[in-house]
Amino acid sequence: MLKLGLLTSILEGMTFEQTVDVAAENGLSCLEVACWPASGGAKRRYAGVCHIDAENLTAARAKEICAYCAKKGVAISSLGYYPNTLDPDLERRAAYVSHLY
């Protein structure tokens, strides 16, 4: 079965719950959730958006996220974070790779 969704970074400025609401209200079944570091975003369009703060995610918050998605009938299909891990600046590159882990 084909599932349609969207990448939440296009909904910059909304909370995670608001992005789930948008998906549910528009008949979308899944989301690719933007997970850029909350401490500082990238400077290109749609980058730097953080709807799940992976660096500070607790078990309790993860449970809340799963419960809210289940309540709205929207699944998380993937987590989105797309930095340039081949950046010539080794310090930035290390930070990007660290956040991926």
C-alpha positions as CSV (number, residue, x, y, z in Angstrom):
1,M,0.0,0.0,0.0
2,L,1.3,3.4,-1.0
3,K,1.6,5.8,1.9
4,L,1.9,9.6,1.3
5,G,3.6,12.0,3.7
6,L,5.9,15.0,3.8
7,L,9.1,16.3,5.2
8,T,8.3,18.4,8.2
9,S,11.0,21.0,7.5
10,I,8.5,22.7,5.1
11,L,6.4,23.5,8.2
12,E,9.1,25.5,9.9
13,G,7.9,27.4,13.0
14,M,5.4,24.7,13.9
15,T,5.7,22.3,16.8
16,F,6.0,18.6,16.3
17,E,2.4,18.2,17.3
18,Q,1.2,20.8,14.9
19,T,3.1,19.1,12.0
20,V,1.3,15.8,12.9
21,D,-2.0,17.7,12.9
22,V,-1.4,19.1,9.5
23,A,-0.6,15.6,8.1
24,A,-3.7,14.1,9.7
25,E,-6.0,17.0,8.6
26,N,-4.7,16.5,5.0
27,G,-5.1,12.7,4.9
28,L,-1.3,12.0,5.0
29,S,-0.3,8.8,6.6
30,C,3.3,9.5,7.5
31,L,6.0,12.1,8.1
32,E,9.7,12.4,7.6
33,V,10.5,14.4,10.7
34,A,13.2,17.1,10.6
35,C,15.8,16.5,13.3
36,W,18.5,19.1,12.7
37,P,20.4,20.1,15.9
38,A,18.2,22.4,17.9
39,S,21.3,24.4,19.0
40,G,21.9,25.9,15.5
41,G,20.4,25.5,12.1
42,A,21.9,25.4,8.7
43,K,21.6,28.5,6.4
44,R,19.9,26.9,3.4
45,R,16.2,26.5,2.7
46,Y,14.5,23.8,4.7
47,A,17.6,23.0,6.6
48,G,18.1,23.7,10.3
49,V,14.5,22.8,11.2
50,C,14.0,20.7,14.4
51,H,10.7,19.0,15.1
52,I,12.3,16.3,17.2
53,D,15.3,17.3,19.3
54,A,17.3,14.1,18.9
55,E,20.2,15.4,21.1
56,N,17.9,15.8,24.1
57,L,15.3,13.2,23.5
58,T,14.2,11.3,26.6
59,A,12.3,8.1,26.8
60,A,9.3,10.0,28.2
61,R,9.3,12.4,25.2
62,A,9.7,9.5,22.8
63,K,6.6,7.9,24.4
64,E,4.7,11.1,24.0
65,I,5.6,11.4,20.4
66,C,4.6,7.8,19.6
67,A,1.3,8.2,21.5
68,Y,0.4,11.5,19.7
69,C,1.2,9.9,16.3
70,A,-0.9,6.9,17.1
71,K,-3.8,9.0,18.3
72,K,-3.7,11.0,15.0
73,G,-3.1,8.0,12.7
74,V,0.2,9.4,11.4
75,A,3.4,7.3,11.4
76,I,7.0,8.6,11.4
77,S,8.5,7.1,8.2
78,S,12.0,8.5,8.8
79,L,14.1,11.2,10.5
80,G,15.5,13.9,8.3
81,Y,19.0,15.5,8.7
82,Y,21.0,16.2,5.6
83,P,24.2,18.0,6.3
84,N,27.3,17.9,4.0
85,T,29.4,15.2,5.7
86,L,32.1,15.9,3.2
87,D,32.4,19.6,4.2
88,P,36.0,20.7,3.8
89,D,35.9,22.2,7.3
90,L,36.9,19.2,9.5
91,E,35.3,20.7,12.7
92,R,31.9,21.2,11.0
93,R,32.2,17.7,9.4
94,A,32.8,16.2,12.8
95,A,29.8,18.0,14.3
96,Y,27.6,16.8,11.4
97,V,28.7,13.2,11.8
98,S,28.3,13.3,15.5
99,H,24.7,14.5,15.2
100,L,24.0,11.6,12.8
101,Y,25.1,9.1,15.5
